[in-house]
Amino acid sequence: MWGRISAAHGERMRSPGRIAVIGVGNEFRRDDGVGWTVVQRLREQAVERAIGPETAFATSDGDPGRLIGLWEGAALAVVVDAAHAHPGTPGRVHRLELDAGHLARPSTTSSHGLGLGEAVELARVLGLLPDRLVVYAVEGADGSFGTGLTPAVAAAVEPVVAAVADELTGHRDAALGSPS
């Protein structure tokens, strides 16, 4: 009854235009809420930025199973998460793209017990990776309990929103065969 998921099954579920934008984190842990904040801003600006109905916005606590469920079958998945770097620069943004089924290891770590890397590896083994996965990791300063982003991380929100919107536009243009 329980078997491996076949490639054919995954291909049937894949939608050539489906996009998943996922904010990872915890809005009650200060800078860890940056992913949720970016997703909320994108939702608010969807019409003005011409983000189409093929784009699903979601938030997650970073659990690998939940992340896989959110990006399964997507042509493009964009994940925004807080990261801790040592030494770090709060508000600095890292852009990572899946390469040959592996996510480049940045000099930062996820702010969650099990990180995005584990979710990517599990999805790769199960054949459930999106066609393209892009991660924006924002270095945080404060992961303590509380709401609101620190000033440095808050200042990174709009540039990340613009960068994600550009990813979505570029993907849509490529899918339509038009120049971006």
C-alpha positions in Angstrom: 0.0 0.0 0.0 2.8 2.5 0.9 5.2 2.7 -2.0 7.5 5.2 -3.7 5.9 8.1 -5.4 6.5 7.6 -9.1 7.8 10.3 -11.4 4.8 9.9 -13.5 2.5 10.7 -10.6 4.5 13.9 -9.9 4.4 14.9 -13.5 0.6 14.5 -13.6 0.3 16.8 -10.6 2.7 19.4 -12.0 1.1 22.6 -13.4 3.3 24.4 -15.9 2.2 27.8 -14.5 1.6 27.2 -10.8 3.8 29.3 -8.5 4.1 29.0 -4.8 5.4 31.9 -2.7 6.1 30.7 0.8 7.0 32.9 3.8 8.7 30.8 6.5 9.0 31.7 10.1 7.1 32.8 13.2 5.5 36.2 13.3 5.7 36.1 17.1 9.5 35.8 17.1 10.5 39.3 15.9 12.8 39.0 12.9 11.8 35.4 12.3 8.5 36.9 10.9 10.2 38.5 7.9 9.0 35.8 5.5 5.4 36.2 6.7 5.7 40.0 6.3 7.0 39.7 2.7 4.2 37.3 1.7 1.6 39.7 3.3 3.0 42.6 1.3 2.9 40.6 -1.9 -0.7 39.6 -1.3 -1.6 43.3 -0.7 0.2 44.3 -3.9 -0.9 41.4 -6.1 -3.1 43.5 -8.4 -0.8 46.5 -8.7 2.2 44.2 -9.5 0.1 42.1 -11.9 0.7 38.9 -10.0 -1.7 36.4 -11.6 -4.1 33.8 -10.1 -1.6 31.0 -10.8 0.4 32.3 -7.8 -0.5 30.9 -4.4 0.7 32.7 -1.3 1.3 30.7 1.9 3.0 30.9 5.3 4.7 28.1 7.1 6.5 27.4 10.3 9.3 25.7 8.3 8.3 22.1 8.9 9.8 20.1 6.0 6.6 18.1 5.4 4.5 21.3 5.3 7.0 23.0 3.0 7.0 20.1 0.6 3.2 20.1 0.6 3.1 23.8 -0.3 5.6 23.6 -3.2 4.7 20.1 -4.5 3.7 20.3 -8.2 4.8 24.0 -8.6 6.8 25.2 -11.6 8.3 27.8 -9.4 8.6 28.1 -5.7 9.9 31.1 -4.0 10.7 30.8 -0.3 11.4 33.8 2.0 12.9 33.0 5.4 15.0 34.6 8.2 18.5 33.4 8.6 21.2 33.6 11.2 24.8 34.3 10.1 27.9 34.3 12.1 29.1 37.0 11.8 26.0 38.5 10.5 24.7 41.7 9.1 21.0 42.1 10.0 18.9 42.9 6.9 21.4 41.5 4.4 19.6 39.4 1.8 20.9 36.2 0.3 19.4 34.8 -2.9 19.9 31.0 -3.4 18.6 28.9 -6.3 18.4 25.2 -6.5 21.1 23.7 -8.6 20.9 20.1 -9.8 18.6 19.2 -7.0 20.7 20.7 -4.2 20.4 24.0 -2.5 23.7 25.9 -2.2 24.8 26.0 1.4 25.0 29.6 2.4 27.0 31.0 5.3 23.7 31.3 7.2 21.5 28.9 8.9 17.7 28.7 9.2 16.2 30.0 12.3 14.2 26.8 12.6 15.3 23.4 14.1 15.1 21.6 10.8 16.0 23.9 8.0 15.1 24.4 4.5 18.0 22.2 3.4 16.4 19.2 5.0 13.1 19.9 3.3 14.9 20.2 -0.1 16.8 17.0 0.4 13.7 15.1 1.5 11.7 16.5 -1.5 14.6 15.5 -3.8 14.6 11.9 -2.5 10.8 11.7 -2.9 10.7 13.4 -6.3 8.6 16.3 -5.0 10.8 19.3 -5.8 9.4 22.2 -7.8 10.8 22.7 -11.2 12.6 25.7 -9.9 13.2 26.8 -6.3 14.5 30.2 -5.3 15.2 31.2 -1.7 15.5 34.6 -0.2 17.2 34.4 3.2 17.2 37.7 5.3 19.7 37.9 8.1 17.9 38.7 11.3 19.1 40.4 14.5 16.4 39.4 17.1 14.6 36.1 17.3 13.2 36.7 20.8 9.5 36.5 21.6 7.6 39.6 20.4 6.1 41.1 17.3 7.6 43.5 14.8 10.8 43.4 12.9 14.0 45.2 13.9 14.7 48.3 11.8 17.4 46.6 9.7 15.2 43.7 8.8 12.2 45.9 8.2 14.3 47.9 5.8 14.9 44.8 3.8 11.2 43.9 3.3 10.4 46.2 0.3 13.5 45.2 -1.6 12.7 41.5 -1.1 9.1 42.1 -2.1 10.4 43.8 -5.3 12.9 41.0 -6.0 10.2 38.3 -5.5 7.8 40.2 -7.8 10.6 40.3 -10.4 11.1 36.5 -10.1 7.3 36.0 -10.7 7.3 38.4 -13.7 10.4 36.7 -15.2 8.9 33.3 -14.7 5.6 34.3 -16.3 7.4 36.0 -19.2 9.5 32.9 -19.8 6.5 30.7 -19.7 4.8 32.9 -22.3 7.9 33.0 -24.4 8.2 36.8 -24.2 11.3 38.7 -23.1 11.4 40.0 -19.6 
